[in-house]
Amino acid sequence: MRTRGRLLVVDDCEIWRTLMRCSFSLDTWDVVEVETAEDAWTRFCSEPFDAVVSDVLLPGVNGFDLVREIRNQPGTAKLPLVLVSGRQTQQFIEEALRAGADRFLRKHHDTRQLVACVHRLAADVVRPAWMDARSADDGRRFSPTLQ
């Protein structure tokens, strides 16, 4: 039996989060949805996740800063991080990669490309987080910008 991965979806649009939940649930993911980077940070620091998909344009802290903070944590070098936006400018693409995202994709109602991308990135990780019991003190630091 295949083990389900845990995906954190960050977006202030309820319709997009619902679309992500439905799309990824079919691809053996348990999806946790949050509306803001601050809420994502709280969940990330208290629960294990195998991948993160975040919108760039969020209220408060943006997706670029969220990805930077996640990448600054121990043990996240191989955690799949994908940023998405309705705006696909060269500036957004470059900023996403500088922040530490593995990929930047344009939001689209056909989510097959996004699901396939996250699945490929997660498959490259040798030991997914759901196989490890994460201790309460795993070295993650709380950031004042995201608390």
C-alpha positions as CSV (number, residue, x, y, z in Angstrom):
1,M,0.0,0.0,0.0
2,R,1.4,3.4,-1.0
3,T,1.8,5.9,1.8
4,R,0.2,9.3,1.3
5,G,2.4,12.4,1.4
6,R,1.5,15.6,3.2
7,L,1.2,18.8,1.1
8,L,0.9,22.3,2.5
9,V,-1.1,24.6,0.1
10,V,-0.9,28.3,0.8
11,D,-3.3,30.6,-1.0
12,D,-5.8,33.3,0.0
13,C,-8.2,32.2,-2.7
14,E,-10.6,29.6,-1.4
15,I,-11.5,28.3,-4.9
16,W,-7.8,27.7,-5.7
17,R,-7.3,25.9,-2.4
18,T,-10.3,23.7,-3.1
19,L,-9.0,23.0,-6.6
20,M,-5.6,22.0,-5.2
21,R,-7.1,19.8,-2.5
22,C,-9.2,17.9,-5.0
23,S,-6.4,17.6,-7.6
24,F,-3.7,16.5,-5.1
25,S,-6.0,14.2,-3.1
26,L,-6.5,12.1,-6.2
27,D,-2.7,11.8,-6.5
28,T,-2.2,10.3,-3.0
29,W,-1.6,13.5,-1.0
30,D,-3.1,14.6,2.2
31,V,-3.6,18.3,1.7
32,V,-3.5,21.0,4.5
33,E,-4.8,24.4,3.3
34,V,-4.0,27.8,4.8
35,E,-4.7,31.3,3.6
36,T,-1.5,33.2,4.7
37,A,2.2,32.8,4.9
38,E,2.0,33.4,8.7
39,D,-0.5,30.5,9.0
40,A,1.7,28.3,6.8
41,W,4.7,29.1,9.0
42,T,2.8,28.1,12.1
43,R,1.7,24.8,10.6
44,F,5.2,24.1,9.0
45,C,6.8,24.6,12.4
46,S,4.4,22.2,14.2
47,E,3.8,19.4,11.6
48,P,5.8,17.5,9.0
49,F,5.2,18.2,5.3
50,D,6.5,16.5,2.2
51,A,6.0,19.4,-0.1
52,V,4.7,23.0,-0.2
53,V,2.8,24.8,-2.9
54,S,2.3,28.5,-2.3
55,D,0.9,31.5,-4.1
56,V,3.3,34.4,-4.5
57,L,0.8,37.2,-3.8
58,L,-0.6,36.7,-0.3
59,P,-1.9,39.2,2.3
60,G,0.9,40.2,4.6
61,V,4.1,38.2,4.0
62,N,4.5,37.0,0.4
63,G,5.3,33.6,-0.9
64,F,8.9,34.5,-1.8
65,D,9.6,35.4,1.9
66,L,7.8,32.2,3.1
67,V,10.0,30.1,0.8
68,R,13.2,31.9,2.0
69,E,12.2,31.2,5.6
70,I,11.5,27.5,5.0
71,R,14.8,27.1,3.1
72,N,16.6,28.7,6.0
73,Q,15.5,25.8,8.3
74,P,17.6,22.7,8.9
75,G,16.7,19.7,6.8
76,T,14.7,21.5,4.1
77,A,17.2,21.5,1.3
78,K,15.3,18.7,-0.5
79,L,11.8,19.7,0.5
80,P,9.9,20.3,-2.7
81,L,8.8,24.0,-2.8
82,V,6.7,25.3,-5.7
83,L,5.6,28.9,-6.1
84,V,2.6,29.7,-8.2
85,S,1.0,32.9,-9.5
86,G,-1.4,34.2,-12.1
87,R,1.4,36.6,-13.1
88,Q,4.2,34.9,-15.0
89,T,6.8,37.6,-15.4
90,Q,10.5,37.0,-15.8
91,Q,10.9,38.9,-12.5
92,F,8.6,36.6,-10.6
93,I,10.4,33.5,-12.1
94,E,13.9,34.8,-11.1
95,E,12.7,35.9,-7.7
96,A,11.1,32.5,-7.0
97,L,14.4,30.7,-7.9
98,R,16.5,33.1,-5.8
99,A,14.2,32.6,-2.8
100,G,14.8,28.8,-3.0
101,A,11.7,27.5,-4.8
102,D,12.3,24.4,-6.9
103,R,9.8,25.6,-9.5
104,F,7.6,28.6,-10.4
105,L,4.4,27.7,-12.3
106,R,1.6,29.9,-13.6
107,K,-1.7,29.3,-12.0
108,H,-4.1,27.6,-14.4
109,H,-7.4,25.8,-14.0
110,D,-5.8,22.6,-15.5
111,T,-3.7,21.5,-12.5
112,R,-2.2,18.4,-14.1
113,Q,1.2,20.1,-14.7
114,L,1.4,21.3,-11.1
115,V,0.4,17.9,-9.7
116,A,3.0,16.2,-12.0
117,C,5.7,18.7,-11.0
118,V,5.2,18.2,-7.3
119,H,5.0,14.4,-7.7
120,R,8.3,14.4,-9.6
121,L,10.0,16.6,-7.1
122,A,8.8,14.5,-4.2
123,A,9.8,11.3,-5.9
124,D,13.4,12.6,-6.0
125,V,13.5,12.9,-2.2
126,V,15.1,9.7,-0.9
127,R,13.3,9.7,2.5
128,P,10.1,11.7,2.7
129,A,9.1,13.4,5.9
130,W,6.1,11.0,6.5
131,M,8.7,8.2,7.1
132,D,10.3,10.0,9.9
133,A,8.9,10.9,13.3
134,R,9.7,14.6,13.7
135,S,10.6,15.6,17.3
136,A,9.2,18.7,18.9
137,D,12.7,20.2,18.9
138,D,14.0,19.5,15.4
139,G,16.1,22.7,15.1
140,R,13.6,24.9,13.3
141,R,13.8,28.6,14.2
142,F,10.8,30.9,14.4
143,S,11.2,34.0,12.3
144,P,10.0,37.3,13.6
145,T,8.7,38.2,10.1
146,L,6.4,35.2,10.0
147,Q,5.3,34.8,13.6
